[in-house]
């Protein structure tokens, strides 16, 4: 199947509210599932990633029901288990949802039981070994059975009594987020020490904020790391970043509203940057829990005007100036900036996104291939790329079963005649109605 993108005839003007944040929805589902009482999650994303999370929670005996449905969002009712998983033995299929397998690996490993978590072929190529090793070192009986420390994940052990874990911060912030959310299920206090630089920090801050909404506070501090458990591989004392969760806390039910997805909003902001015009995204502010609202700063540096209020952000385009930016904190929007860079004057350089190579696809190497199809000059390096416009041309874009590849590079078709997106249905992972919403905003049908 292909999706043809029709160029727009002029500036894009309009407003839109993207579906609920995938990142917040899956965090809220975990916290609500482990809470005492029944929670209501409003504005929850309806997508493949949230469906597999809900299915997995149902398989371990936690009832999650849809009580209302809008165009893009759901209202969910979650009957929490008060920290005691009802089914101590279950098999779960998580598709290609990184948040689902990482969050549930941490939660079920700490809660204890006999569980198997598996996914599609690509999931068996996505490493989870650092999280598994962190937990196993702390005495949790867990393993990742595919080559290179990849799923399936097998859990077969008792509840974690509490204590200290250490986790690398430079691989995936989802490992730390999973351990933070799982910590209240332990039998005692939990301390988590970070080894190396913590990437994607806004996602960790999001996790802590969602946990607080469900009644659990996280203590964040720095400590002298002269103990062996907190040494870097190079050795030597240093200041270690630490998180502590007291066992005296437990999750409580909440009526919780999920923000619109800031990563999804980046595509509509980019439409104004590429085509000119004024696009407003409702439901988001610069104070969002989601670090990806910082993408608008990239557009501002490229020449766009940014306005915002308590529940909206507006971009006035077009963008014009190439930029040099480090995107480790907002790496999910790197592909969006790459699409914008096709229409900027000069060479745009993106760094700090080396961890993007092990996401749904290699979001550096494969992105470079597709940008070159469109005529761009691309230099690829280990943690990023530089992109320079050239004579742009029609292309059939391969998406590698990566929703962000499809959504970001469809934007090139707003200005380039003859852009076709292969396997457009892959957007169902996080945004099933993306192409309908893009057409509504821009008139770019196909």
Beta strands, then each sheet from edge to edge (+ up, - down):
strand 1: 2-5
strand 2: 12-16
strand 3: 38-45
strand 4: 64-69
strand 5: 73-79
strand 6: 89-93
strand 7: 113-118
strand 8: 142-146
strand 9: 150-157
strand 10: 163-168
strand 11: 190-195
strand 12: 219-224
strand 13: 239-245
strand 14: 255-257
strand 15: 277-282
strand 16: 305-309
strand 17: 312-317
strand 18: 324-326
strand 19: 347-351
strand 20: 377-381
strand 21: 384-388
strand 22: 395-397
strand 23: 419-422
sheet 1: 1+ 23- 22-
sheet 2: 2+ 15+ 17- 16+
sheet 3: 4+ 5- 3+ 14+
sheet 4: 6+ 7+ 9- 8+
sheet 5: 10+ 11+ 13- 12+
sheet 6: 18+ 19+ 21- 20+
end
